[in-house]
Amino acid sequence: MKLKENKEKLKLYGFNNLTKSLSFNIYDICYTKTEEDRKKYIEYIDEQYNSERLTNILKNVTETIGASVLNIAKQDYDPQGASVTLLISEEEVPLYVLDPSCNRGILTPTRENIVGHLDKSHVTVHTYPESHPQNDISTFRVDIDVSTCGTISPLKALNYLIDSFDSDIITIDYRVRGFTRDVQGRKHFIDHDINSIQNFIAKETIERYNLIDMNIYQSNIFHTKMRLRDIDLPNYLFEIREEDLSKKEREDIIKKLDREMTEIFFGINVPNV
């Protein structure tokens, strides 16, 4: 259930020192029958989620939470993977104040490495394509971290991030650290209402996933795991058509996909039976 938004703004003494950190991990799972399929899948993922596209996603995250980009760094890796870092600020920083090393998010062709900074915050993304020849399953993982100080909140970008990727499994961690003081000198260890990350996830998304929470309320630590409810087989086949598979083959593939999701979702290895 959504919490009511607090319309009264807290009057602070000085700067809001609270740090709000959102760690967002997604897993996309695919059936790749042959070594050639696995190779092609990795190449496809590397092309679809290269550092340029990831940079654009993080720029949109920055805009969504109401921050400004100070600097960006990005890199594609060989044989696979990419990473991007943004340094961001709660408000736009005047040019005469900006450090000369910052690119303000303007990328030039001569720059092969790019990192992004925020004056009070940062946004990072890393990708990890992975496969194993013995189980016919390939997995693509994306790790995104959004950390902010001040009044801006990374939770505003949560639904945008979920919608930016094909996600079979999602794990989300949110933590508020430090404290800020009001004008009376009283410490505040959180400045917004939250009892679950699910409060900030769109209803239509929640209907598509099974979700579990593990929260430590006294420490302002919140954790949510999400697993897609239904396995629509055509969405998981690479270089294969469902109509070319026998009933037994379809059942075996679904079983392998389900096992992979179960192991990732619960963080355990399921024994062979």
C-alpha positions in Angstrom: 0.0 0.0 0.0 1.3 3.4 -0.9 2.3 5.7 2.0 0.8 9.2 2.1 3.2 11.8 0.9 4.3 14.2 3.6 3.4 17.7 2.3 5.2 19.5 5.2 8.9 20.0 4.4 11.3 19.5 7.3 13.1 22.8 8.3 16.7 21.9 8.4 19.8 23.6 10.0 22.3 23.6 7.2 22.6 21.0 4.4 20.6 17.8 4.3 23.4 15.2 5.1 21.3 12.1 4.5 22.8 9.7 1.9 20.2 7.6 0.0 21.6 4.6 -1.9 19.8 2.4 -4.3 21.4 -0.8 -5.6 19.5 -2.3 -8.5 20.4 -5.7 -10.0 18.6 -7.4 -12.9 19.1 -10.8 -14.5 17.9 -11.7 -18.0 17.9 -15.4 -18.7 18.0 -17.1 -22.1 18.1 -20.6 -23.5 21.2 -21.1 -25.7 21.5 -24.7 -26.9 24.9 -24.6 -28.7 28.2 -23.0 -28.1 27.6 -20.9 -31.2 24.3 -19.8 -29.8 26.0 -18.8 -26.5 28.6 -16.8 -28.5 25.9 -15.0 -30.5 23.9 -14.3 -27.4 26.9 -12.6 -25.7 27.5 -10.6 -28.9 23.9 -9.6 -29.0 23.9 -8.4 -25.4 27.1 -6.5 -25.8 25.6 -4.7 -28.8 22.2 -4.0 -27.1 23.7 -2.8 -23.8 26.9 -1.2 -24.8 28.4 1.7 -22.9 26.7 4.3 -25.1 23.2 3.0 -24.4 24.0 2.5 -20.7 25.2 6.1 -20.6 21.9 7.3 -22.0 20.0 5.3 -19.5 22.0 6.8 -16.6 21.5 10.3 -18.0 17.7 9.7 -18.0 18.0 8.4 -14.4 19.8 11.6 -13.5 17.1 13.7 -15.1 14.3 11.7 -13.5 15.7 12.2 -9.9 16.1 16.0 -10.6 19.9 16.1 -10.7 22.6 17.5 -13.1 25.5 15.6 -14.7 29.0 16.9 -13.8 31.1 14.2 -15.4 30.7 10.9 -17.2 33.1 8.0 -17.7 32.3 4.9 -19.7 34.1 1.8 -21.0 33.3 -1.2 -23.2 35.3 -4.4 -22.3 36.9 -7.2 -24.3 35.6 -9.9 -24.5 32.4 -8.7 -23.0 30.7 -6.2 -20.6 30.5 -2.5 -20.1 30.5 0.1 -17.3 29.5 3.7 -16.9 29.9 6.1 -14.0 28.2 9.5 -13.6 29.1 12.2 -11.1 25.9 14.2 -10.5 24.8 17.3 -8.6 21.5 18.2 -6.9 21.5 21.5 -8.8 23.2 22.7 -11.9 26.8 23.8 -11.1 28.0 27.1 -12.7 30.8 26.8 -15.2 33.2 28.9 -13.2 32.8 26.6 -10.2 33.1 23.3 -12.2 36.4 21.5 -12.1 38.1 21.7 -15.5 38.4 17.9 -15.6 34.6 17.5 -15.7 33.0 17.0 -19.1 29.5 17.9 -18.0 28.2 14.9 -19.8 29.4 16.1 -23.2 31.2 13.1 -24.8 33.7 13.6 -27.6 34.9 10.9 -30.0 38.5 11.2 -28.8 37.5 10.0 -25.3 37.7 6.2 -25.0 37.1 6.2 -21.2 34.3 8.1 -19.6 33.3 8.5 -15.9 30.4 10.4 -14.5 30.3 12.5 -11.3 27.7 14.3 -9.3 28.7 17.0 -6.8 26.7 15.2 -4.0 25.9 12.0 -5.8 27.0 9.3 -8.3 25.4 6.8 -10.6 27.2 3.7 -11.9 26.3 0.7 -14.1 28.2 -2.5 -14.8 27.1 -5.5 -17.0 28.1 -9.1 -16.7 27.1 -11.5 -19.6 27.6 -15.1 -18.4 27.0 -18.7 -19.7 28.1 -22.3 -19.0 28.4 -25.1 -21.6 26.7 -27.7 -19.4 23.3 -26.2 -18.7 22.4 -24.5 -22.0 21.5 -21.3 -20.1 23.0 -17.9 -20.6 22.5 -15.1 -18.1 22.9 -11.3 -18.4 23.3 -9.3 -15.2 23.2 -5.5 -14.8 24.3 -3.8 -11.6 23.2 -0.2 -11.1 24.0 2.0 -8.1 22.4 5.4 -7.5 23.7 7.3 -4.5 22.4 10.8 -3.6 22.7 13.4 -0.8 20.3 16.1 -0.1 16.6 16.1 -1.0 16.8 14.2 -4.3 15.8 10.6 -4.1 17.0 7.6 -6.2 13.7 5.9 -5.7 12.2 8.2 -8.3 14.1 6.4 -10.9 13.1 2.9 -9.8 10.3 2.3 -12.3 12.3 3.8 -15.2 15.1 1.3 -14.4 12.8 -1.7 -14.2 11.2 -0.7 -17.6 14.7 -0.2 -19.2 15.6 -3.9 -19.1 14.1 -7.3 -19.8 14.2 -8.5 -16.2 13.4 -12.0 -15.1 14.9 -11.5 -11.6 15.4 -8.2 -9.9 17.0 -7.6 -6.5 16.8 -4.1 -5.0 18.6 -2.7 -2.0 17.8 0.7 -0.5 19.5 2.3 2.5 19.4 5.7 4.1 22.7 6.6 6.0 23.8 9.4 8.2 21.6 12.1 9.7 20.5 15.6 9.2 19.5 18.2 11.8 16.4 20.4 12.0 16.5 24.0 13.2 16.0 22.8 16.8 19.1 20.6 16.6 17.2 17.3 16.6 18.7 14.6 14.5 16.7 13.0 11.7 17.9 9.7 10.3 15.4 9.6 7.5 13.4 12.3 5.8 10.6 10.4 4.0 8.1 7.6 4.7 8.9 4.1 3.6 8.2 0.6 4.9 9.0 -1.3 1.7 10.6 -0.6 -1.6 7.4 -2.0 -3.0 5.7 1.3 -2.1 7.6 2.8 -5.0 7.1 0.1 -7.7 4.3 0.5 -10.2 1.2 -1.6 -9.6 1.3 -3.2 -13.1 4.9 -4.3 -12.5 4.1 -5.8 -9.1 1.3 -7.8 -10.8 3.8 -9.4 -13.1 6.3 -10.5 -10.4 6.4 -12.6 -7.2 8.1 -10.4 -4.5 9.6 -10.9 -1.1 10.9 -8.3 1.4 13.7 -8.5 3.9 13.9 -5.2 5.8 15.8 -3.9 8.9 13.6 -0.9 9.8 15.7 0.4 12.8 18.7 0.7 10.4 16.7 2.1 7.5 17.8 -0.9 5.3 15.3 -2.2 2.8 15.6 -5.2 0.4 13.2 -6.5 -2.2 13.5 -9.5 -4.5 11.4 -9.9 -7.6 10.8 -12.9 -9.9 8.8 -12.9 -13.0 5.6 -15.0 -12.4 5.2 -16.6 -15.9 7.7 -18.2 -18.2 6.6 -17.4 -21.8 8.9 -19.8 -23.6 9.3 -17.8 -26.9 10.8 -14.9 -24.9 13.6 -17.2 -23.7 14.6 -18.9 -27.0 17.7 -17.7 -28.9 18.1 -18.8 -32.6 15.3 -21.4 -32.0 11.6 -21.3 -32.8 9.1 -22.9 -30.3 7.2 -24.6 -33.1 10.4 -26.5 -34.0 10.6 -28.1 -30.5 8.8 -31.2 -29.4 6.6 -31.2 -26.3 9.3 -33.0 -24.3 12.0 -30.4 -25.4 9.8 -27.5 -24.4 9.2 -29.1 -21.0 12.9 -29.7 -20.5 13.8 -26.1 -21.5 11.2 -24.6 -19.1 12.5 -26.8 -16.3 16.1 -25.5 -16.9 14.9 -21.9 -17.0 12.9 -22.4 -13.9 15.8 -23.9 -12.1 18.1 -21.0 -13.1 15.6 -18.5 -11.9 15.1 -20.3 -8.6 18.8 -20.5 -7.9 19.3 -16.8 -8.6 16.2 -15.7 -6.7 17.0 -17.6 -3.5 20.8 -17.4 -3.8 21.3 -21.2 -3.6 22.3 -24.1 -5.8 19.4 -26.5 -6.4 20.7 -30.2 -6.2 20.1 -32.4 -9.2 17.2 -34.8 -8.7 
